[in-house]
Amino acid sequence: MDIITAAAGVTGSVSTIGYGLAAIGPGVGLGIVIGKTIEGTARQPELAGQLRGTMFIGIALIEALALIGIATPFFLTQ
């Protein structure tokens, strides 16, 4: 059995795989933002409040990308 014949038996939506791949980006982004905020707080503890506020704004923007990624397949499928 070759690869094409094996893949022909797969059923389901490709959009689920697409969203799985799209979720990797925001996950990596959140890790970087939170890690850098912790690093900045460790270096200058007096700026912890300002860094935390900026971190939450960044997290909101990153999560917006994840929501766009989950909503897009519903608009593209017919």
mmCIF file of the N, C-alpha and C atoms, coordinates in Angstrom:
data_MODEL
# 
_entry.id   MODEL 
# 
loop_
_atom_site.group_PDB 
_atom_site.id 
_atom_site.type_symbol 
_atom_site.label_atom_id 
_atom_site.label_alt_id 
_atom_site.label_comp_id 
_atom_site.label_asym_id 
_atom_site.label_entity_id 
_atom_site.label_seq_id 
_atom_site.pdbx_PDB_ins_code 
_atom_site.Cartn_x 
_atom_site.Cartn_y 
_atom_site.Cartn_z 
_atom_site.occupancy 
_atom_site.B_iso_or_equiv 
_atom_site.pdbx_formal_charge 
_atom_site.auth_seq_id 
_atom_site.auth_comp_id 
_atom_site.auth_asym_id 
_atom_site.auth_atom_id 
_atom_site.pdbx_PDB_model_num 
ATOM 1   N N  . MET A 1 1  ? 0.853   -1.175 0.000  1.00 0.00 ? 1  MET A N  1 
ATOM 2   C CA . MET A 1 1  ? 0.000   0.000  0.000  1.00 0.00 ? 1  MET A CA 1 
ATOM 3   C C  . MET A 1 1  ? 0.896   1.235  0.000  1.00 0.00 ? 1  MET A C  1 
ATOM 4   N N  . ASP A 1 2  ? 0.721   2.080  -0.985 1.00 0.00 ? 2  ASP A N  1 
ATOM 5   C CA . ASP A 1 2  ? 1.553   3.276  -1.030 1.00 0.00 ? 2  ASP A CA 1 
ATOM 6   C C  . ASP A 1 2  ? 0.916   4.413  -0.222 1.00 0.00 ? 2  ASP A C  1 
ATOM 7   N N  . ILE A 1 3  ? 1.607   5.518  -0.135 1.00 0.00 ? 3  ILE A N  1 
ATOM 8   C CA . ILE A 1 3  ? 1.194   6.632  0.715  1.00 0.00 ? 3  ILE A CA 1 
ATOM 9   C C  . ILE A 1 3  ? -0.102  7.259  0.228  1.00 0.00 ? 3  ILE A C  1 
ATOM 10  N N  . ILE A 1 4  ? -0.275  7.389  -1.075 1.00 0.00 ? 4  ILE A N  1 
ATOM 11  C CA . ILE A 1 4  ? -1.473  8.035  -1.615 1.00 0.00 ? 4  ILE A CA 1 
ATOM 12  C C  . ILE A 1 4  ? -2.713  7.202  -1.306 1.00 0.00 ? 4  ILE A C  1 
ATOM 13  N N  . THR A 1 5  ? -2.617  5.903  -1.436 1.00 0.00 ? 5  THR A N  1 
ATOM 14  C CA . THR A 1 5  ? -3.750  5.041  -1.138 1.00 0.00 ? 5  THR A CA 1 
ATOM 15  C C  . THR A 1 5  ? -4.079  5.086  0.346  1.00 0.00 ? 5  THR A C  1 
ATOM 16  N N  . ALA A 1 6  ? -3.084  5.133  1.198  1.00 0.00 ? 6  ALA A N  1 
ATOM 17  C CA . ALA A 1 6  ? -3.322  5.198  2.640  1.00 0.00 ? 6  ALA A CA 1 
ATOM 18  C C  . ALA A 1 6  ? -3.950  6.527  3.024  1.00 0.00 ? 6  ALA A C  1 
ATOM 19  N N  . ALA A 1 7  ? -3.531  7.620  2.395  1.00 0.00 ? 7  ALA A N  1 
ATOM 20  C CA . ALA A 1 7  ? -4.075  8.940  2.713  1.00 0.00 ? 7  ALA A CA 1 
ATOM 21  C C  . ALA A 1 7  ? -5.495  9.096  2.196  1.00 0.00 ? 7  ALA A C  1 
ATOM 22  N N  . ALA A 1 8  ? -5.879  8.352  1.182  1.00 0.00 ? 8  ALA A N  1 
ATOM 23  C CA . ALA A 1 8  ? -7.225  8.469  0.630  1.00 0.00 ? 8  ALA A CA 1 
ATOM 24  C C  . ALA A 1 8  ? -8.274  7.979  1.622  1.00 0.00 ? 8  ALA A C  1 
ATOM 25  N N  . GLY A 1 9  ? -7.910  7.119  2.541  1.00 0.00 ? 9  GLY A N  1 
ATOM 26  C CA . GLY A 1 9  ? -8.852  6.604  3.525  1.00 0.00 ? 9  GLY A CA 1 
ATOM 27  C C  . GLY A 1 9  ? -9.045  7.521  4.721  1.00 0.00 ? 9  GLY A C  1 
ATOM 28  N N  . VAL A 1 10 ? -8.304  8.603  4.807  1.00 0.00 ? 10 VAL A N  1 
ATOM 29  C CA . VAL A 1 10 ? -8.414  9.525  5.935  1.00 0.00 ? 10 VAL A CA 1 
ATOM 30  C C  . VAL A 1 10 ? -9.650  10.391 5.747  1.00 0.00 ? 10 VAL A C  1 
ATOM 31  N N  . THR A 1 11 ? -10.473 10.456 6.769  1.00 0.00 ? 11 THR A N  1 
ATOM 32  C CA . THR A 1 11 ? -11.653 11.309 6.707  1.00 0.00 ? 11 THR A CA 1 
ATOM 33  C C  . THR A 1 11 ? -11.545 12.391 7.775  1.00 0.00 ? 11 THR A C  1 
ATOM 34  N N  . GLY A 1 12 ? -12.334 13.436 7.625  1.00 0.00 ? 12 GLY A N  1 
ATOM 35  C CA . GLY A 1 12 ? -12.313 14.527 8.581  1.00 0.00 ? 12 GLY A CA 1 
ATOM 36  C C  . GLY A 1 12 ? -11.955 15.827 7.894  1.00 0.00 ? 12 GLY A C  1 
ATOM 37  N N  . SER A 1 13 ? -11.839 16.851 8.688  1.00 0.00 ? 13 SER A N  1 
ATOM 38  C CA . SER A 1 13 ? -11.575 18.175 8.154  1.00 0.00 ? 13 SER A CA 1 
ATOM 39  C C  . SER A 1 13 ? -10.102 18.528 8.307  1.00 0.00 ? 13 SER A C  1 
ATOM 40  N N  . VAL A 1 14 ? -9.559  19.100 7.268  1.00 0.00 ? 14 VAL A N  1 
ATOM 41  C CA . VAL A 1 14 ? -8.171  19.533 7.303  1.00 0.00 ? 14 VAL A CA 1 
ATOM 42  C C  . VAL A 1 14 ? -8.031  20.762 8.198  1.00 0.00 ? 14 VAL A C  1 
ATOM 43  N N  . SER A 1 15 ? -9.137  21.480 8.417  1.00 0.00 ? 15 SER A N  1 
ATOM 44  C CA . SER A 1 15 ? -9.084  22.682 9.245  1.00 0.00 ? 15 SER A CA 1 
ATOM 45  C C  . SER A 1 15 ? -8.701  22.367 10.688 1.00 0.00 ? 15 SER A C  1 
ATOM 46  N N  . THR A 1 16 ? -9.017  21.168 11.169 1.00 0.00 ? 16 THR A N  1 
ATOM 47  C CA . THR A 1 16 ? -8.614  20.814 12.532 1.00 0.00 ? 16 THR A CA 1 
ATOM 48  C C  . THR A 1 16 ? -7.104  20.697 12.631 1.00 0.00 ? 16 THR A C  1 
ATOM 49  N N  . ILE A 1 17 ? -6.484  20.167 11.618 1.00 0.00 ? 17 ILE A N  1 
ATOM 50  C CA . ILE A 1 17 ? -5.027  20.092 11.597 1.00 0.00 ? 17 ILE A CA 1 
ATOM 51  C C  . ILE A 1 17 ? -4.443  21.492 11.468 1.00 0.00 ? 17 ILE A C  1 
ATOM 52  N N  . GLY A 1 18 ? -5.080  22.315 10.657 1.00 0.00 ? 18 GLY A N  1 
ATOM 53  C CA . GLY A 1 18 ? -4.628  23.694 10.487 1.00 0.00 ? 18 GLY A CA 1 
ATOM 54  C C  . GLY A 1 18 ? -4.674  24.477 11.780 1.00 0.00 ? 18 GLY A C  1 
ATOM 55  N N  . TYR A 1 19 ? -5.742  24.304 12.553 1.00 0.00 ? 19 TYR A N  1 
ATOM 56  C CA . TYR A 1 19 ? -5.808  25.029 13.821 1.00 0.00 ? 19 TYR A CA 1 
ATOM 57  C C  . TYR A 1 19 ? -4.782  24.490 14.803 1.00 0.00 ? 19 TYR A C  1 
ATOM 58  N N  . GLY A 1 20 ? -4.546  23.203 14.770 1.00 0.00 ? 20 GLY A N  1 
ATOM 59  C CA . GLY A 1 20 ? -3.511  22.634 15.637 1.00 0.00 ? 20 GLY A CA 1 
ATOM 60  C C  . GLY A 1 20 ? -2.154  23.258 15.352 1.00 0.00 ? 20 GLY A C  1 
ATOM 61  N N  . LEU A 1 21 ? -1.854  23.458 14.084 1.00 0.00 ? 21 LEU A N  1 
ATOM 62  C CA . LEU A 1 21 ? -0.600  24.107 13.718 1.00 0.00 ? 21 LEU A CA 1 
ATOM 63  C C  . LEU A 1 21 ? -0.630  25.599 14.052 1.00 0.00 ? 21 LEU A C  1 
ATOM 64  N N  . ALA A 1 22 ? -1.797  26.226 13.910 1.00 0.00 ? 22 ALA A N  1 
ATOM 65  C CA . ALA A 1 22 ? -1.915  27.651 14.202 1.00 0.00 ? 22 ALA A CA 1 
ATOM 66  C C  . ALA A 1 22 ? -1.793  27.931 15.699 1.00 0.00 ? 22 ALA A C  1 
ATOM 67  N N  . ALA A 1 23 ? -2.090  26.966 16.541 1.00 0.00 ? 23 ALA A N  1 
ATOM 68  C CA . ALA A 1 23 ? -2.004  27.158 17.988 1.00 0.00 ? 23 ALA A CA 1 
ATOM 69  C C  . ALA A 1 23 ? -0.559  27.137 18.481 1.00 0.00 ? 23 ALA A C  1 
ATOM 70  N N  . ILE A 1 24 ? 0.346   26.624 17.673 1.00 0.00 ? 24 ILE A N  1 
ATOM 71  C CA . ILE A 1 24 ? 1.749   26.580 18.075 1.00 0.00 ? 24 ILE A CA 1 
ATOM 72  C C  . ILE A 1 24 ? 2.324   27.987 18.179 1.00 0.00 ? 24 ILE A C  1 
ATOM 73  N N  . GLY A 1 25 ? 1.988   28.861 17.239 1.00 0.00 ? 25 GLY A N  1 
ATOM 74  C CA . GLY A 1 25 ? 2.519   30.226 17.223 1.00 0.00 ? 25 GLY A CA 1 
ATOM 75  C C  . GLY A 1 25 ? 2.190   31.011 18.482 1.00 0.00 ? 25 GLY A C  1 
ATOM 76  N N  . PRO A 1 26 ? 0.909   31.132 18.847 1.00 0.00 ? 26 PRO A N  1 
ATOM 77  C CA . PRO A 1 26 ? 0.588   31.844 20.081 1.00 0.00 ? 26 PRO A CA 1 
ATOM 78  C C  . PRO A 1 26 ? 1.174   31.182 21.328 1.00 0.00 ? 26 PRO A C  1 
ATOM 79  N N  . GLY A 1 27 ? 1.280   29.871 21.316 1.00 0.00 ? 27 GLY A N  1 
ATOM 80  C CA . GLY A 1 27 ? 1.879   29.184 22.469 1.00 0.00 ? 27 GLY A CA 1 
ATOM 81  C C  . GLY A 1 27 ? 3.338   29.570 22.654 1.00 0.00 ? 27 GLY A C  1 
ATOM 82  N N  . VAL A 1 28 ? 4.068   29.602 21.573 1.00 0.00 ? 28 VAL A N  1 
ATOM 83  C CA . VAL A 1 28 ? 5.473   30.019 21.635 1.00 0.00 ? 28 VAL A CA 1 
ATOM 84  C C  . VAL A 1 28 ? 5.570   31.492 22.016 1.00 0.00 ? 28 VAL A C  1 
ATOM 85  N N  . GLY A 1 29 ? 4.682   32.304 21.442 1.00 0.00 ? 29 GLY A N  1 
ATOM 86  C CA . GLY A 1 29 ? 4.676   33.735 21.752 1.00 0.00 ? 29 GLY A CA 1 
ATOM 87  C C  . GLY A 1 29 ? 4.415   34.013 23.216 1.00 0.00 ? 29 GLY A C  1 
ATOM 88  N N  . LEU A 1 30 ? 3.460   33.297 23.798 1.00 0.00 ? 30 LEU A N  1 
ATOM 89  C CA . LEU A 1 30 ? 3.176   33.474 25.227 1.00 0.00 ? 30 LEU A CA 1 
ATOM 90  C C  . LEU A 1 30 ? 4.372   33.082 26.081 1.00 0.00 ? 30 LEU A C  1 
ATOM 91  N N  . GLY A 1 31 ? 5.016   32.012 25.721 1.00 0.00 ? 31 GLY A N  1 
ATOM 92  C CA . GLY A 1 31 ? 6.200   31.591 26.478 1.00 0.00 ? 31 GLY A CA 1 
ATOM 93  C C  . GLY A 1 31 ? 7.302   32.635 26.447 1.00 0.00 ? 31 GLY A C  1 
ATOM 94  N N  . ILE A 1 32 ? 7.524   33.225 25.295 1.00 0.00 ? 32 ILE A N  1 
ATOM 95  C CA . ILE A 1 32 ? 8.568   34.246 25.170 1.00 0.00 ? 32 ILE A CA 1 
ATOM 96  C C  . ILE A 1 32 ? 8.206   35.491 25.963 1.00 0.00 ? 32 ILE A C  1 
ATOM 97  N N  . VAL A 1 33 ? 6.952   35.966 25.827 1.00 0.00 ? 33 VAL A N  1 
ATOM 98  C CA . VAL A 1 33 ? 6.535   37.189 26.529 1.00 0.00 ? 33 VAL A CA 1 
ATOM 99  C C  . VAL A 1 33 ? 6.613   37.017 28.036 1.00 0.00 ? 33 VAL A C  1 
ATOM 100 N N  . ILE A 1 34 ? 6.095   35.923 28.536 1.00 0.00 ? 34 ILE A N  1 
ATOM 101 C CA . ILE A 1 34 ? 6.100   35.713 29.984 1.00 0.00 ? 34 ILE A CA 1 
ATOM 102 C C  . ILE A 1 34 ? 7.519   35.513 30.497 1.00 0.00 ? 34 ILE A C  1 
ATOM 103 N N  . GLY A 1 35 ? 8.326   34.774 29.754 1.00 0.00 ? 35 GLY A N  1 
ATOM 104 C CA . GLY A 1 35 ? 9.713   34.559 30.163 1.00 0.00 ? 35 GLY A CA 1 
ATOM 105 C C  . GLY A 1 35 ? 10.516  35.852 30.215 1.00 0.00 ? 35 GLY A C  1 
ATOM 106 N N  . LYS A 1 36 ? 10.337  36.695 29.215 1.00 0.00 ? 36 LYS A N  1 
ATOM 107 C CA . LYS A 1 36 ? 11.061  37.969 29.194 1.00 0.00 ? 36 LYS A CA 1 
ATOM 108 C C  . LYS A 1 36 ? 10.566  38.911 30.294 1.00 0.00 ? 36 LYS A C  1 
ATOM 109 N N  . THR A 1 37 ? 9.277   38.837 30.624 1.00 0.00 ? 37 THR A N  1 
ATOM 110 C CA . THR A 1 37 ? 8.764   39.661 31.720 1.00 0.00 ? 37 THR A CA 1 
ATOM 111 C C  . THR A 1 37 ? 9.362   39.226 33.047 1.00 0.00 ? 37 THR A C  1 
ATOM 112 N N  . ILE A 1 38 ? 9.465   37.945 33.257 1.00 0.00 ? 38 ILE A N  1 
ATOM 113 C CA . ILE A 1 38 ? 10.090  37.441 34.485 1.00 0.00 ? 38 ILE A CA 1 
ATOM 114 C C  . ILE A 1 38 ? 11.553  37.845 34.539 1.00 0.00 ? 38 ILE A C  1 
ATOM 115 N N  . GLU A 1 39 ? 12.227  37.746 33.403 1.00 0.00 ? 39 GLU A N  1 
ATOM 116 C CA . GLU A 1 39 ? 13.630  38.152 33.344 1.00 0.00 ? 39 GLU A CA 1 
ATOM 117 C C  . GLU A 1 39 ? 13.795  39.643 33.635 1.00 0.00 ? 39 GLU A C  1 
ATOM 118 N N  . GLY A 1 40 ? 12.917  40.467 33.061 1.00 0.00 ? 40 GLY A N  1 
ATOM 119 C CA . GLY A 1 40 ? 12.989  41.907 33.304 1.00 0.00 ? 40 GLY A CA 1 
ATOM 120 C C  . GLY A 1 40 ? 12.691  42.255 34.749 1.00 0.00 ? 40 GLY A C  1 
ATOM 121 N N  . THR A 1 41 ? 11.751  41.552 35.359 1.00 0.00 ? 41 THR A N  1 
ATOM 122 C CA . THR A 1 41 ? 11.426  41.788 36.768 1.00 0.00 ? 41 THR A CA 1 
ATOM 123 C C  . THR A 1 41 ? 12.584  41.382 37.662 1.00 0.00 ? 41 THR A C  1 
ATOM 124 N N  . ALA A 1 42 ? 13.266  40.323 37.302 1.00 0.00 ? 42 ALA A N  1 
ATOM 125 C CA . ALA A 1 42 ? 14.414  39.895 38.100 1.00 0.00 ? 42 ALA A CA 1 
ATOM 126 C C  . ALA A 1 42 ? 15.562  40.902 38.000 1.00 0.00 ? 42 ALA A C  1 
ATOM 127 N N  . ARG A 1 43 ? 15.704  41.523 36.849 1.00 0.00 ? 43 ARG A N  1 
ATOM 128 C CA . ARG A 1 43 ? 16.784  42.496 36.670 1.00 0.00 ? 43 ARG A CA 1 
ATOM 129 C C  . ARG A 1 43 ? 16.467  43.837 37.322 1.00 0.00 ? 43 ARG A C  1 
ATOM 130 N N  . GLN A 1 44 ? 15.206  44.281 37.217 1.00 0.00 ? 44 GLN A N  1 
ATOM 131 C CA . GLN A 1 44 ? 14.816  45.566 37.811 1.00 0.00 ? 44 GLN A CA 1 
ATOM 132 C C  . GLN A 1 44 ? 13.480  45.401 38.519 1.00 0.00 ? 44 GLN A C  1 
ATOM 133 N N  . PRO A 1 45 ? 13.507  44.990 39.768 1.00 0.00 ? 45 PRO A N  1 
ATOM 134 C CA . PRO A 1 45 ? 12.259  44.732 40.510 1.00 0.00 ? 45 PRO A CA 1 
ATOM 135 C C  . PRO A 1 45 ? 11.364  45.963 40.658 1.00 0.00 ? 45 PRO A C  1 
ATOM 136 N N  . GLU A 1 46 ? 11.941  47.151 40.604 1.00 0.00 ? 46 GLU A N  1 
ATOM 137 C CA . GLU A 1 46 ? 11.123  48.354 40.772 1.00 0.00 ? 46 GLU A CA 1 
ATOM 138 C C  . GLU A 1 46 ? 10.197  48.605 39.579 1.00 0.00 ? 46 GLU A C  1 
ATOM 139 N N  . LEU A 1 47 ? 10.446  47.976 38.453 1.00 0.00 ? 47 LEU A N  1 
ATOM 140 C CA . LEU A 1 47 ? 9.599   48.132 37.275 1.00 0.00 ? 47 LEU A CA 1 
ATOM 141 C C  . LEU A 1 47 ? 8.593   46.982 37.116 1.00 0.00 ? 47 LEU A C  1 
ATOM 142 N N  . ALA A 1 48 ? 8.409   46.190 38.155 1.00 0.00 ? 48 ALA A N  1 
ATOM 143 C CA . ALA A 1 48 ? 7.555   44.999 38.058 1.00 0.00 ? 48 ALA A CA 1 
ATOM 144 C C  . ALA A 1 48 ? 6.128   45.346 37.640 1.00 0.00 ? 48 ALA A C  1 
ATOM 145 N N  . GLY A 1 49 ? 5.555   46.408 38.208 1.00 0.00 ? 49 GLY A N  1 
ATOM 146 C CA . GLY A 1 49 ? 4.181   46.777 37.875 1.00 0.00 ? 49 GLY A CA 1 
ATOM 147 C C  . GLY A 1 49 ? 4.024   47.188 36.426 1.00 0.00 ? 49 GLY A C  1 
ATOM 148 N N  . GLN A 1 50 ? 4.941   48.001 35.941 1.00 0.00 ? 50 GLN A N  1 
ATOM 149 C CA . GLN A 1 50 ? 4.882   48.449 34.546 1.00 0.00 ? 50 GLN A CA 1 
ATOM 150 C C  . GLN A 1 50 ? 5.098   47.281 33.583 1.00 0.00 ? 50 GLN A C  1 
ATOM 151 N N  . LEU A 1 51 ? 6.028   46.414 33.923 1.00 0.00 ? 51 LEU A N  1 
ATOM 152 C CA . LEU A 1 51 ? 6.271   45.251 33.065 1.00 0.00 ? 51 LEU A CA 1 
ATOM 153 C C  . LEU A 1 51 ? 5.061   44.322 33.040 1.00 0.00 ? 51 LEU A C  1 
ATOM 154 N N  . ARG A 1 52 ? 4.422   44.151 34.188 1.00 0.00 ? 52 ARG A N  1 
ATOM 155 C CA . ARG A 1 52 ? 3.255   43.273 34.257 1.00 0.00 ? 52 ARG A CA 1 
ATOM 156 C C  . ARG A 1 52 ? 2.113   43.817 33.391 1.00 0.00 ? 52 ARG A C  1 
ATOM 157 N N  . GLY A 1 53 ? 1.877   45.131 33.448 1.00 0.00 ? 53 GLY A N  1 
ATOM 158 C CA . GLY A 1 53 ? 0.827   45.731 32.620 1.00 0.00 ? 53 GLY A CA 1 
ATOM 159 C C  . GLY A 1 53 ? 1.103   45.561 31.138 1.00 0.00 ? 53 GLY A C  1 
ATOM 160 N N  . THR A 1 54 ? 2.341   45.797 30.753 1.00 0.00 ? 54 THR A N  1 
ATOM 161 C CA . THR A 1 54 ? 2.718   45.621 29.350 1.00 0.00 ? 54 THR A CA 1 
ATOM 162 C C  . THR A 1 54 ? 2.605   44.157 28.934 1.00 0.00 ? 54 THR A C  1 
ATOM 163 N N  . MET A 1 55 ? 2.926   43.250 29.849 1.00 0.00 ? 55 MET A N  1 
ATOM 164 C CA . MET A 1 55 ? 2.829   41.821 29.553 1.00 0.00 ? 55 MET A CA 1 
ATOM 165 C C  . MET A 1 55 ? 1.373   41.432 29.278 1.00 0.00 ? 55 MET A C  1 
ATOM 166 N N  . PHE A 1 56 ? 0.431   41.953 30.080 1.00 0.00 ? 56 PHE A N  1 
ATOM 167 C CA . PHE A 1 56 ? -0.971  41.599 29.879 1.00 0.00 ? 56 PHE A CA 1 
ATOM 168 C C  . PHE A 1 56 ? -1.505  42.133 28.554 1.00 0.00 ? 56 PHE A C  1 
ATOM 169 N N  . ILE A 1 57 ? -1.048  43.296 28.128 1.00 0.00 ? 57 ILE A N  1 
ATOM 170 C CA . ILE A 1 57 ? -1.444  43.814 26.816 1.00 0.00 ? 57 ILE A CA 1 
ATOM 171 C C  . ILE A 1 57 ? -0.899  42.912 25.710 1.00 0.00 ? 57 ILE A C  1 
ATOM 172 N N  . GLY A 1 58 ? 0.349   42.493 25.851 1.00 0.00 ? 58 GLY A N  1 
ATOM 173 C CA . GLY A 1 58 ? 0.942   41.575 24.872 1.00 0.00 ? 58 GLY A CA 1 
ATOM 174 C C  . GLY A 1 58 ? 0.234   40.237 24.834 1.00 0.00 ? 58 GLY A C  1 
ATOM 175 N N  . ILE A 1 59 ? -0.143  39.722 26.001 1.00 0.00 ? 59 ILE A N  1 
ATOM 176 C CA . ILE A 1 59 ? -0.858  38.446 26.058 1.00 0.00 ? 59 ILE A CA 1 
ATOM 177 C C  . ILE A 1 59 ? -2.209  38.566 25.359 1.00 0.00 ? 59 ILE A C  1 
ATOM 178 N N  . ALA A 1 60 ? -2.895  39.696 25.568 1.00 0.00 ? 60 ALA A N  1 
ATOM 179 C CA . ALA A 1 60 ? -4.201  39.891 24.915 1.00 0.00 ? 60 ALA A CA 1 
ATOM 180 C C  . ALA A 1 60 ? -4.055  39.889 23.400 1.00 0.00 ? 60 ALA A C  1 
ATOM 181 N N  . LEU A 1 61 ? -3.022  40.539 22.886 1.00 0.00 ? 61 LEU A N  1 
ATOM 182 C CA . LEU A 1 61 ? -2.818  40.568 21.436 1.00 0.00 ? 61 LEU A CA 1 
ATOM 183 C C  . LEU A 1 61 ? -2.456  39.189 20.894 1.00 0.00 ? 61 LEU A C  1 
ATOM 184 N N  . ILE A 1 62 ? -1.660  38.450 21.635 1.00 0.00 ? 62 ILE A N  1 
ATOM 185 C CA . ILE A 1 62 ? -1.286  37.105 21.190 1.00 0.00 ? 62 ILE A CA 1 
ATOM 186 C C  . ILE A 1 62 ? -2.501  36.187 21.200 1.00 0.00 ? 62 ILE A C  1 
ATOM 187 N N  . GLU A 1 63 ? -3.337  36.290 22.220 1.00 0.00 ? 63 GLU A N  1 
ATOM 188 C CA . GLU A 1 63 ? -4.531  35.457 22.285 1.00 0.00 ? 63 GLU A CA 1 
ATOM 189 C C  . GLU A 1 63 ? -5.524  35.819 21.188 1.00 0.00 ? 63 GLU A C  1 
ATOM 190 N N  . ALA A 1 64 ? -5.520  37.078 20.754 1.00 0.00 ? 64 ALA A N  1 
ATOM 191 C CA . ALA A 1 64 ? -6.384  37.466 19.630 1.00 0.00 ? 64 ALA A CA 1 
ATOM 192 C C  . ALA A 1 64 ? -5.999  36.686 18.375 1.00 0.00 ? 64 ALA A C  1 
ATOM 193 N N  . LEU A 1 65 ? -4.702  36.455 18.197 1.00 0.00 ? 65 LEU A N  1 
ATOM 194 C CA . LEU A 1 65 ? -4.266  35.650 17.049 1.00 0.00 ? 65 LEU A CA 1 
ATOM 195 C C  . LEU A 1 65 ? -4.793  34.223 17.148 1.00 0.00 ? 65 LEU A C  1 
ATOM 196 N N  . ALA A 1 66 ? -4.802  33.675 18.358 1.00 0.00 ? 66 ALA A N  1 
ATOM 197 C CA . ALA A 1 66 ? -5.317  32.316 18.536 1.00 0.00 ? 66 ALA A CA 1 
ATOM 198 C C  . ALA A 1 66 ? -6.811  32.266 18.246 1.00 0.00 ? 66 ALA A C  1 
ATOM 199 N N  . LEU A 1 67 ? -7.555  33.283 18.656 1.00 0.00 ? 67 LEU A N  1 
ATOM 200 C CA . LEU A 1 67 ? -8.990  33.304 18.378 1.00 0.00 ? 67 LEU A CA 1 
ATOM 201 C C  . LEU A 1 67 ? -9.271  33.453 16.884 1.00 0.00 ? 67 LEU A C  1 
ATOM 202 N N  . ILE A 1 68 ? -8.463  34.246 16.199 1.00 0.00 ? 68 ILE A N  1 
ATOM 203 C CA . ILE A 1 68 ? -8.612  34.363 14.746 1.00 0.00 ? 68 ILE A CA 1 
ATOM 204 C C  . ILE A 1 68 ? -8.333  33.011 14.095 1.00 0.00 ? 68 ILE A C  1 
ATOM 205 N N  . GLY A 1 69 ? -7.334  32.305 14.614 1.00 0.00 ? 69 GLY A N  1 
ATOM 206 C CA . GLY A 1 69 ? -6.999  30.988 14.074 1.00 0.00 ? 69 GLY A CA 1 
ATOM 207 C C  . GLY A 1 69 ? -8.099  29.970 14.267 1.00 0.00 ? 69 GLY A C  1 
ATOM 208 N N  . ILE A 1 70 ? -8.821  30.053 15.383 1.00 0.00 ? 70 ILE A N  1 
ATOM 209 C CA . ILE A 1 70 ? -9.897  29.084 15.608 1.00 0.00 ? 70 ILE A CA 1 
ATOM 210 C C  . ILE A 1 70 ? -11.163 29.469 14.846 1.00 0.00 ? 70 ILE A C  1 
ATOM 211 N N  . ALA A 1 71 ? -11.374 30.754 14.568 1.00 0.00 ? 71 ALA A N  1 
ATOM 212 C CA . ALA A 1 71 ? -12.581 31.190 13.871 1.00 0.00 ? 71 ALA A CA 1 
ATOM 213 C C  . ALA A 1 71 ? -12.452 31.062 12.351 1.00 0.00 ? 71 ALA A C  1 
ATOM 214 N N  . THR A 1 72 ? -11.263 31.183 11.823 1.00 0.00 ? 72 THR A N  1 
ATOM 215 C CA . THR A 1 72 ? -11.055 31.171 10.370 1.00 0.00 ? 72 THR A CA 1 
ATOM 216 C C  . THR A 1 72 ? -11.574 29.907 9.685  1.00 0.00 ? 72 THR A C  1 
ATOM 217 N N  . PRO A 1 73 ? -11.321 28.707 10.205 1.00 0.00 ? 73 PRO A N  1 
ATOM 218 C CA . PRO A 1 73 ? -11.833 27.513 9.494  1.00 0.00 ? 73 PRO A CA 1 
ATOM 219 C C  . PRO A 1 73 ? -13.348 27.493 9.360  1.00 0.00 ? 73 PRO A C  1 
ATOM 220 N N  . PHE A 1 74 ? -14.070 28.107 10.309 1.00 0.00 ? 74 PHE A N  1 
ATOM 221 C CA . PHE A 1 74 ? -15.534 28.121 10.204 1.00 0.00 ? 74 PHE A CA 1 
ATOM 222 C C  . PHE A 1 74 ? -15.993 29.000 9.049  1.00 0.00 ? 74 PHE A C  1 
ATOM 223 N N  . PHE A 1 75 ? -15.244 30.060 8.765  1.00 0.00 ? 75 PHE A N  1 
ATOM 224 C CA . PHE A 1 75 ? -15.603 30.929 7.656  1.00 0.00 ? 75 PHE A CA 1 
ATOM 225 C C  . PHE A 1 75 ? -15.181 30.353 6.315  1.00 0.00 ? 75 PHE A C  1 
ATOM 226 N N  . LEU A 1 76 ? -14.123 29.548 6.304  1.00 0.00 ? 76 LEU A N  1 
ATOM 227 C CA . LEU A 1 76 ? -13.609 29.025 5.053  1.00 0.00 ? 76 LEU A CA 1 
ATOM 228 C C  . LEU A 1 76 ? -14.319 27.756 4.600  1.00 0.00 ? 76 LEU A C  1 
ATOM 229 N N  . THR A 1 77 ? -14.895 27.000 5.546  1.00 0.00 ? 77 THR A N  1 
ATOM 230 C CA . THR A 1 77 ? -15.591 25.788 5.157  1.00 0.00 ? 77 THR A CA 1 
ATOM 231 C C  . THR A 1 77 ? -16.995 26.132 4.663  1.00 0.00 ? 77 THR A C  1 
ATOM 232 N N  . GLN A 1 78 ? -17.502 25.273 3.843  1.00 0.00 ? 78 GLN A N  1 
ATOM 233 C CA . GLN A 1 78 ? -18.811 25.583 3.221  1.00 0.00 ? 78 GLN A CA 1 
ATOM 234 C C  . GLN A 1 78 ? -19.857 24.617 3.635  1.00 0.00 ? 78 GLN A C  1 
# 
